[in-house]
Amino acid sequence: MAHVEHGTAAPTGETARHIAMAEGHSARNYAPLPVVIARGRGAWVEDVDGKRYLDMLSAYSALNFGHGHDEIVAAFVEQARTLALTSRAFHNDQFGPFCEEITKLCGQELVLPMNTGAEAVETALKTARKWGYRVKGVAGDQAEILCCEGNFHGRTISIVSFSDDPQYRDGFGPFTPGFKLVPYGDLAALEAAIGPNTVGFLVEPIQGEGGIVVPPAGYLAGARELCRRQRVLFMADEIQTGLARTGRLLACDHEGVKPDVLILGKALGGGMMPVSAVLASREVLGVFSPGDHGSTFGGNPLACAVARAAMRVLVRDGLAERAASLGEAFMARLRALGSPIVKEVRGRGLLIGIELHKEAGPAKAYAKKLMAEGVLCKDTVESVLRIAPPLVIEQDDLDWAFERIARVLR
């Protein structure tokens, strides 16, 4: 891909016009980089003024298959023409095959499909509570779920109730009770926090929004064993880390851990649809009866067809193995940079965090510099640059990106 020069001046032309419309008519709940993307193909995108950029964010891992993957687009178009929505009031011919294929892929017995990641997390929370009352025998309204400091699981009222980020909570109380925080990566703290009313432990195998934080080796396996002994559901939020992003099908697979409750989203929709899912055993998801929980769009035929295509591509094209090899090599090159402003490079597969020293200034400033070089990524927790390209990215494009990242960080 030929290099395209990018300016650092204030947006002009169509870019400026679109940004002005967005800022004039939408709520300001995001602070996006000043680029207006109009087209995408593979790992590359083009803005409204014809400038090309390499996408090194993948919509926070929702675009593991890249932009406009032919097979997934074909599945979307064909199903959209045939049948897009029935609601769960009726069966549809994509729902059963989707359920069978995703449970087999993930080694679970049952699935409850939803749309967004936050909906799937809410579903998992409801599942754990109901299981606690119906199966474990916790007294009514006493169930407690343990979560980790630095977590990010979504932005609903209940989910921000157990966030420790002040901005996520400011102005949104009163909050939902029944949650308790423990330090991430600390098995002793987890063991001490488990009580007779604990029904679940909700954890990200790698904390994404928290700064691409990888827990100590053995933590996930140790936490899983603690939960097994104490009869607590081990609930893995693999919305960002799942479906090949970290070099395995699931990030939990790095430690041979099978969650009691598995939460998926983002990449499950193939970059085309919001598709999420909660997977578990019959004992766990069997607590639901008709009417307990649902979603008009959850399990819709269009979403199911797209997710089925995404799962086929993931397995057939060996995307987990691709993420492992490309990511390991890319992280090694980043670590060898020797940049005085880089504190640490960490991650797994193609989920990479570059933590900068505080003296270097906010990571967002470097994300803007990279944008000027034609590379799109995003900052998180003030000091970390998140690098997460589509898993279909070519080695030549990674080399091209590395040159620009090196130039900006040096």
C-alpha positions in Angstrom: 0.0 0.0 0.0 1.5 3.3 -1.1 2.0 5.9 1.7 -0.4 8.8 1.6 0.7 12.0 3.1 -1.6 13.2 6.0 -1.6 16.7 7.4 -1.8 17.7 11.0 -3.7 20.9 10.5 -7.4 21.4 11.5 -9.9 19.4 9.5 -11.0 20.9 6.2 -13.3 20.0 3.3 -15.8 17.2 3.7 -14.1 16.1 6.9 -14.8 19.5 8.6 -18.4 19.5 7.3 -19.2 16.1 8.6 -17.6 16.8 12.0 -19.6 20.0 12.3 -22.8 18.2 11.6 -22.0 15.5 14.2 -21.1 18.0 16.8 -24.1 20.2 16.1 -26.7 17.4 16.3 -25.4 14.5 18.4 -24.9 14.1 22.2 -21.2 14.5 23.1 -20.7 11.0 24.6 -17.6 10.3 22.5 -14.4 12.3 21.6 -13.4 10.6 18.4 -10.2 11.4 16.4 -10.9 14.0 13.7 -11.3 11.6 10.9 -14.5 10.8 9.0 -14.3 7.3 7.5 -16.4 6.6 4.4 -15.1 3.3 3.0 -13.2 0.3 4.2 -11.7 -2.8 2.8 -9.6 -5.4 4.8 -7.4 -3.4 7.2 -7.6 -0.2 5.2 -10.1 2.7 5.3 -10.6 5.9 3.4 -12.1 9.1 4.6 -14.5 11.5 3.0 -11.7 13.5 1.5 -10.0 10.5 -0.1 -7.2 10.0 2.4 -6.3 6.4 3.3 -5.5 5.0 6.7 -4.5 1.7 8.2 -7.1 0.6 10.8 -5.1 -0.6 13.9 -8.1 -0.5 16.2 -10.7 -2.8 14.5 -13.6 -1.1 16.2 -12.3 -2.4 19.6 -12.0 -5.9 18.2 -15.4 -6.0 16.5 -13.6 -6.0 13.1 -11.4 -9.1 13.6 -12.3 -10.1 10.0 -11.5 -6.7 8.6 -13.8 -4.3 6.7 -16.1 -5.8 4.0 -15.1 -9.4 4.2 -16.5 -10.9 1.0 -17.9 -14.1 2.6 -19.5 -12.4 5.6 -20.9 -9.6 3.4 -22.4 -12.2 1.1 -24.1 -14.0 4.0 -25.4 -10.6 5.2 -26.9 -9.6 1.8 -28.4 -13.0 1.1 -30.1 -13.3 4.5 -31.2 -9.6 4.4 -33.0 -10.4 1.1 -34.5 -13.6 2.5 -35.5 -12.9 6.1 -34.1 -10.3 8.5 -36.3 -10.5 11.6 -39.0 -12.6 13.2 -38.6 -11.8 16.9 -38.4 -14.9 19.1 -42.2 -15.2 19.0 -41.5 -17.6 16.1 -38.7 -19.9 15.2 -36.5 -19.0 12.2 -34.3 -21.3 10.1 -31.0 -19.6 11.1 -31.5 -19.8 14.9 -31.1 -23.5 15.5 -28.0 -23.9 13.3 -26.4 -20.9 15.0 -27.1 -22.3 18.5 -25.7 -25.7 17.5 -22.6 -24.3 15.9 -21.6 -21.8 18.6 -22.1 -24.2 21.4 -19.9 -26.8 19.6 -17.3 -24.2 18.8 -17.1 -23.0 22.4 -17.6 -26.4 24.2 -20.7 -25.3 26.0 -24.2 -26.8 26.2 -26.6 -23.9 25.8 -26.5 -20.4 24.4 -28.6 -17.3 25.0 -28.1 -14.8 22.2 -28.4 -11.1 22.6 -27.3 -8.0 20.5 -24.7 -5.9 22.3 -21.9 -6.7 24.7 -23.6 -4.8 27.5 -26.8 -6.8 27.0 -24.8 -10.0 27.2 -23.2 -8.9 30.4 -26.5 -8.0 31.9 -27.8 -11.4 30.8 -24.9 -13.1 32.5 -25.5 -11.2 35.7 -29.2 -12.2 35.7 -28.1 -15.8 35.0 -25.7 -15.9 37.9 -28.3 -14.4 40.3 -31.0 -16.8 39.3 -28.7 -19.8 39.4 -27.6 -18.7 42.9 -31.2 -18.7 44.1 -32.5 -21.7 42.2 -29.5 -24.0 42.3 -27.0 -22.9 45.0 -29.7 -22.0 47.5 -28.7 -18.4 48.4 -31.5 -16.6 50.3 -33.7 -14.2 48.2 -32.1 -10.9 47.2 -28.8 -11.7 48.9 -26.7 -12.8 45.9 -23.3 -11.2 45.5 -21.2 -11.0 42.4 -17.5 -10.3 42.6 -15.8 -8.1 40.0 -12.3 -6.7 39.5 -10.9 -3.3 40.0 -10.2 -1.6 36.7 -12.9 -3.5 35.0 -14.9 -2.5 32.0 -18.0 -4.5 31.1 -20.3 -1.9 29.6 -22.3 1.2 30.5 -25.7 0.2 31.8 -26.8 1.3 35.3 -26.1 -2.1 36.8 -22.7 -2.4 35.1 -21.4 1.0 36.0 -22.6 0.2 39.6 -19.4 -2.0 39.9 -17.1 0.2 37.9 -14.4 2.1 39.8 -13.9 4.7 37.1 -15.5 7.9 38.5 -16.6 9.2 35.1 -18.6 6.1 34.3 -20.6 6.6 37.6 -20.7 10.4 37.9 -24.4 11.6 37.8 -25.9 8.1 37.3 -26.7 6.9 40.8 -28.4 5.4 42.7 -26.6 2.2 41.8 -27.5 -1.4 41.8 -26.4 -3.3 45.0 -25.0 -6.8 45.1 -21.5 -6.3 43.7 -18.0 -6.2 45.3 -14.6 -5.3 43.8 -11.4 -7.2 44.3 -7.9 -6.4 42.9 -7.3 -7.8 39.5 -4.7 -10.6 39.4 -4.8 -11.2 43.1 -5.9 -14.7 44.0 -5.6 -14.2 47.8 -7.9 -11.2 47.6 -10.4 -13.2 45.5 -10.4 -16.1 48.0 -10.9 -13.8 50.9 -13.8 -12.0 49.2 -15.8 -15.2 48.5 -18.6 -15.6 51.0 -21.7 -17.9 51.4 -23.8 -15.5 49.2 -21.2 -15.2 46.4 -22.8 -16.6 43.2 -20.4 -15.4 40.5 -16.9 -13.9 39.7 -17.0 -11.7 36.6 -13.5 -11.2 35.0 -11.9 -10.1 31.8 -9.0 -12.5 30.9 -7.2 -9.4 29.7 -8.5 -6.0 30.8 -9.0 -4.0 27.6 -10.3 -0.6 28.6 -8.3 -0.9 31.8 -5.1 -0.6 29.7 -4.5 -4.0 28.1 -3.6 -5.5 31.5 -2.5 -9.1 31.3 -2.9 -10.9 34.7 -0.1 -12.9 36.2 0.5 -16.4 34.8 -1.8 -18.9 36.5 -4.3 -16.3 37.7 -7.2 -17.4 35.5 -6.6 -21.1 36.3 -6.3 -20.4 40.0 -9.4 -18.2 40.0 -11.3 -21.0 38.1 -10.3 -23.5 40.8 -11.3 -21.2 43.6 -14.7 -20.8 42.1 -15.1 -24.5 41.6 -14.2 -25.3 45.2 -16.6 -22.6 46.5 -19.4 -23.3 44.1 -19.2 -19.8 42.5 -19.7 -19.3 38.8 -16.5 -18.3 36.9 -17.8 -15.8 34.4 -15.4 -14.8 31.6 -16.1 -11.6 29.7 -14.5 -12.4 26.3 -16.3 -9.8 24.4 -13.1 -8.1 23.4 -10.6 -10.9 23.9 -12.6 -13.8 22.4 -12.8 -15.2 18.9 -9.1 -15.4 18.0 -8.0 -11.9 19.1 -5.3 -13.1 21.6 -4.0 -16.0 19.5 -6.4 -18.6 20.8 -10.1 -19.0 20.2 -10.7 -17.6 23.7 -8.1 -15.8 25.9 -9.1 -18.3 28.7 -7.6 -21.1 26.5 -4.1 -19.8 27.2 -4.5 -21.4 30.7 -6.8 -24.2 29.7 -9.7 -22.6 31.6 -13.3 -23.4 30.6 -15.6 -20.7 32.1 -18.9 -21.6 33.7 -20.4 -18.6 31.9 -18.8 -17.4 28.7 -19.7 -13.9 27.3 -19.1 -13.1 23.7 -19.8 -10.1 21.4 -18.0 -7.7 19.1 -16.3 -10.0 16.5 -19.2 -12.5 16.7 -21.1 -10.1 14.4 -18.4 -10.2 11.7 -18.1 -6.4 11.7 -21.6 -6.3 10.2 -24.1 -6.7 13.0 -24.4 -6.3 16.8 -24.4 -10.0 17.9 -23.6 -11.2 21.4 -24.1 -14.4 23.4 -24.0 -16.0 26.8 -22.9 -19.6 26.8 -23.1 -22.1 29.8 -24.1 -25.5 30.9 -27.7 -26.8 31.1 -27.5 -26.4 34.9 -26.7 -22.7 34.6 -28.7 -21.4 31.6 -31.4 -23.9 32.4 -32.7 -21.6 35.1 -34.6 -19.5 32.6 -38.2 -20.1 31.8 -40.2 -18.5 28.9 -40.8 -14.8 29.8 -37.9 -14.5 32.3 -35.6 -12.7 29.8 -35.5 -11.8 26.1 -34.9 -9.4 23.3 -36.8 -8.6 20.2 -33.7 -8.6 18.0 -31.8 -11.2 20.0 -31.2 -14.3 17.8 -32.7 -12.7 14.7 -32.0 -14.5 11.5 -29.8 -11.8 10.0 -27.6 -11.8 13.0 -27.5 -15.6 13.2 -26.5 -15.9 9.5 -23.7 -13.4 9.8 -22.4 -14.9 13.0 -22.4 -18.4 11.4 -20.4 -17.0 8.5 -18.0 -15.3 10.9 -17.4 -18.5 12.8 -16.8 -20.5 9.6 -14.1 -17.9 8.4 -12.5 -17.8 11.9 -11.9 -21.6 11.9 -11.2 -22.2 8.3 -8.7 -19.4 7.9 -6.8 -20.2 11.1 -7.2 -16.6 12.4 -6.2 -17.5 16.0 -2.9 -19.0 14.8 -2.5 -15.9 12.5 -3.0 -13.5 15.5 -0.6 -15.5 17.6 2.3 -15.4 15.1 1.8 -11.9 13.8 1.2 -10.5 17.3 4.2 -12.2 18.9 6.5 -10.8 16.2 5.0 -7.3 16.3 5.3 -7.1 20.1 8.9 -8.2 20.0 9.7 -5.4 17.5 7.9 -2.8 19.6 9.8 -4.0 22.7 13.1 -3.7 20.9 12.4 -0.1 19.9 14.2 1.3 23.0 12.1 4.4 23.0 12.6 6.6 26.1 8.9 7.4 26.3 7.7 3.8 26.3 7.3 2.2 29.8 6.0 -1.2 28.7 4.6 -3.2 25.8 2.2 -5.9 26.8 -0.6 -8.0 25.4 -1.4 -11.3 23.7 -1.9 -12.0 20.0 -3.0 -8.9 18.2 -4.3 -7.2 21.4 -1.4 -4.9 22.3 -1.0 -2.0 24.7 1.9 0.4 24.6 2.1 2.2 28.0 3.9 5.5 27.9 5.7 7.2 30.8 3.6 9.9 32.4 6.3 12.5 31.5 5.6 11.8 27.8 2.1 13.3 28.1 -1.3 11.8 27.3 -1.4 8.9 24.9 -4.2 10.6 22.9 -1.6 13.1 21.6 0.3 10.2 20.1 -2.8 8.7 18.7 -3.3 12.0 16.8 0.3 11.9 15.6 -0.2 8.4 14.3 -3.4 9.5 12.6 -1.3 12.2 10.8 1.0 9.3 9.7 -1.9 7.3 8.3 -2.3 4.9 11.3 -5.5 4.8 13.3 -5.4 3.6 16.9 -6.8 4.9 20.2 -5.7 5.7 23.7 -7.1 4.2 26.9 -6.5 5.0 30.5 -4.6 8.2 29.7 -1.2 6.6 29.1 -1.8 3.5 26.9 -2.0 3.2 23.1 -4.2 0.3 22.1 -3.0 -1.6 19.0 -5.5 -4.1 17.7 -5.6 -4.5 13.9 -7.9 -6.8 12.0 -6.7 -10.4 12.2 -6.6 -10.5 8.4 -4.0 -7.8 8.2 -1.0 -8.5 5.9 2.6 -8.6 7.1 3.5 -5.8 4.7 0.9 -3.6 6.3 2.1 -4.4 9.8 5.6 -3.5 8.6 4.3 -0.2 7.2 2.5 0.6 10.5 5.6 -0.3 12.6 7.7 2.2 10.7 5.2 5.0 11.6 4.7 3.9 15.2 8.5 3.8 15.6 8.9 7.3 14.1 6.2 8.7 16.4 7.4 7.0 19.6 11.1 7.8 19.0 
